[in-house]
Amino acid sequence: MGWLSGVIGGGLGAMIAGPFGAVMGAALGASMGGGQNQSAGRIGFNSSQQRQAIFFTAAFSMVGKLAKADGRVCPDEIAAIEKIAKEALGLDQQTRNYAFNVFTQAKDSPESFSDYAHQFGELFRQDQQLCDFMMSFLFQVAMADGDLHPQEENMLLEAKTAFGIHESVYQSLRSRFVGLQSSTTSLSKHYDNLSVPSDASAADIKKAYRQKAMEFHPDKIEGKGLPPEFIKFANDRLAEINESYDAIMVTKK
């Protein structure tokens, strides 16, 4: 039984303290028109499903705050987030409904982006791969409108600190998502994707590629507690890594 069943069953949110438990409860209430779920407490879930539910809820809670970074959420931002949910993540209708309820509850909640980021950091900081993955997702959402607004970047910097992400990793992600689209920059982005300098040897590039490919293999990521709905996102990231390796190796011939 998946993590969403645990949320819908009503028992999972009650077990999670802090902002994420509150937003789970509010999102569940919104989906039921404020009524009580008669099956509350009857749904079982394991530790992996709990981590998946928290990761998913955290992602769309922080997205809600990012979307309201300039003080309001415009229709274009809503459309961009819906597109990411449907296309980048491939969410089915029920999961999209839950994601949108989390987004709506979080964006208007009294908690700040920093509150959500710090709780995520407390729960996942020991696994930097999942933190890096969340950071990648937040960058993609922030850039959905083609521009990184100053307040959005302030929030991303708060996430960087809360997640314990190294400065070089943050700058690599920033370059990949925000960098200019010239041919020179594109090649630079390929090096950033593999986290290697432009003067790296072919052997070092191959070593970095193998490590990245292993890190972003969907089976490995899901085993760490990534929700299955994010596996499509992981597949896209793996495709990017493969593309970058191929592009760089062409220049080494």
N, C-alpha and C positions, 0 to 999 in steps of 0.2 A: 504494500500500500504506500503510495507516494506521500511526500511532505505536505502537499496541498490538502490531502484528506485529513491530516492532523490539524491543520489550521481550520478547515471547514467544520471538523468535528468539535472544535471549541476548546479542546484541552491544551493545545500547544501554547497559544498565546499566554494563557494563565500561568504557565510554568516559566516564562521568560521575564526577567525583571527589566526595568529601565524603559527607555524610549521604544525599543523594538517590540516588547510585549504590549505596550500601550497602543502602538499603531496597528499591530495585528488585531487586537480586540476591536479597535475602532473600524478597521477595514472590514472585519467580519460583520460587525453590527450594521455597517452601511449596506453590505451586500444582502442583508436580510431585512432591510427596512427598519432596523432598530429592534427587531424581535429577538427572542431567545432561540438558540438552536436546541431542539429536543434531544439531539444525539450528543450533546456536549459531554465530554469526558469518556465517551465510549470508544473513541478512535485510538488505536495504539500506534506508536511510532518509535523508531529506534534513534540512537544518537546521531547516526548519519543523516536521517531525515530531518532531525532537529537542526543540524548545522545547515542543511540545504534550505530549510525554511527561513532561518535567520539570514543567510546570505542573500536570498532572493528579496526578503523584506527590506534588508539594509540597502540593497541596490536601489530599489524604487523609492525608499524614504529619502535617500540622498539626492536622487534625481528630482524629487519634488522640490527640494530646497534649491538645487541648481537652477531649475526652471524659473524660480521666483527670485533669482539673484538680483534682478533689476527692479524688484518691487511688485511686478505683475507677471502673470503668465498669459502670453498672447496665443492666438489660435495656431500660428505657425509652429510654435514650440510644442503645443499639444500634438499637432500632426506629425512632427518630427519624432516625438517620443512614441507615438502609436506605430510609426513606420519601423522604428528600431525594435519594438516589442514583437511586431508581426514578421518582419523580414530578417533582421539580424539575429533575433532569438527564436523565431518560429513558434511563438506561443499560441496555444489553442485558445478558443474563446473564453473558456472558464478561467484559465490562468491569466489571460489579458485582463479580465474583469477584476481579478484579485489585485493584479499589478496596478491597475488604474485606481482602485480604491485605496491602496497603500499610498500611491502618489498624491491623491487628493487629500487624504487625511494628514500626510506628513507636511505638505506644502503650507497648510494653514495651522499646523500645530504650534504650541508655544516653544517647543524645543528648537534649537538652532541646528544648522548643518553640522557645526562642531560637535554638538551633543551626539548626533548619529555617528559621525566619523570616529569619535573617541570610543563609543561603545563597540563599534566594529573592530577597532584596533585592539581593544581589551580582549575580544573574543578570538580574533584571528591573527594577531600580530606574530604569533609563534610560527605561523606558516606564511612566509613572505611570498610564496608563489601565488597564493590566493589573494593576498594584499595587492600584488602587482596586477593580477587579473582584474580586481575591482577597480584599480586605478585606471587601467586601460578602458574599462567600460565607462567610467565617469568622464574620461577625456572624450570618448566617442560621442557621448550625449551632449557634453558642453559644446562640441564642434558641430552638432547636428545642423545648426543654422549657418555654418561656414565661418563663424567668427567667435573668438574667445574674448568675452567681455571681462573687464578688470575685476569685477566682483566674483565672476565665475572662477577666475584664476586664483583669487584670494581663497576661495573655498577649496580648490584643488590643492593649494599649498597647505591648508589646514589638514586635508586628508593625508597628504604626504607625511606630515609630522605625526598625525595620529596613528597611521599605519606603520610608521618606522621605515619608510621607503628611502633608500639611499639617493642622494642628490643626483648621481650619475644616471640612475634608473629613471628618475623623474624627468631629467633633461632629455633622455633618450625618447621617452614617451611624448614629451612636448614637441620634440623635433618631428616625430613620426606623424602626429596628428595636426600640428599647427604650422609646420614648416612650409615655405613657399613651394609652388609646384613647377619649378624649373627643372631642366634635365640634370643639372649639377646637383641640385638639392635632392632630387629623386634618388640619385646614386648614394648620396650621403644618408638618406633615409634607409636605404638597404643595409648600410653598415650599422646604423642605429638599431634596425630590427634584430640584427644578430649580436648587438652589443660588442662590436669589435671596432678598433680604429681603422681608418682608411689605409694605413700602411701595414696592416696585418698580413702575415704570410698566408699562403694557400693552406698550409697545414693547420694554422691557428683558426682560420675561417672555417675549415671543415670541422674542427673540434667544437667550435662555438655552435655551428649549425646542428651538429648531432645532439649537443646538450639542450639547445632550444627545442628541437623537434621532440626530444624525449619529455621535456617539461610540459609541452603543450599537447601531448598526446591525450586525446579525450578520455581514454580509459583511466589514465593516471590521475587526471584532474578530477574526474568524477569520484574516484576513490578517496580524494582528500576532502570531499564534502561540497563540491560544486554542484548546484542543482542541474538535473538533466537538461532543463530548458536552456542552460547556458552552453551546452555542448556544441550547438551550431556556431555560437560565437567563438568557441575554442577551435573548431574546424576551420573557420575563416582566418583565425590567427595563425594556425599551422600552415594554411595555404600561403599567407603573406611571407612566412619564414622560408618556405620552399622557393617562392618567387624571388626573394631577396638573395638567397644563396645562389640560385641560377644566374641572376643578373650580375652578381659580383664575380662569379667564377668565369663568366664570359670575358670580363676585363682582364683576368689573370692569364688568359691564354696567349 
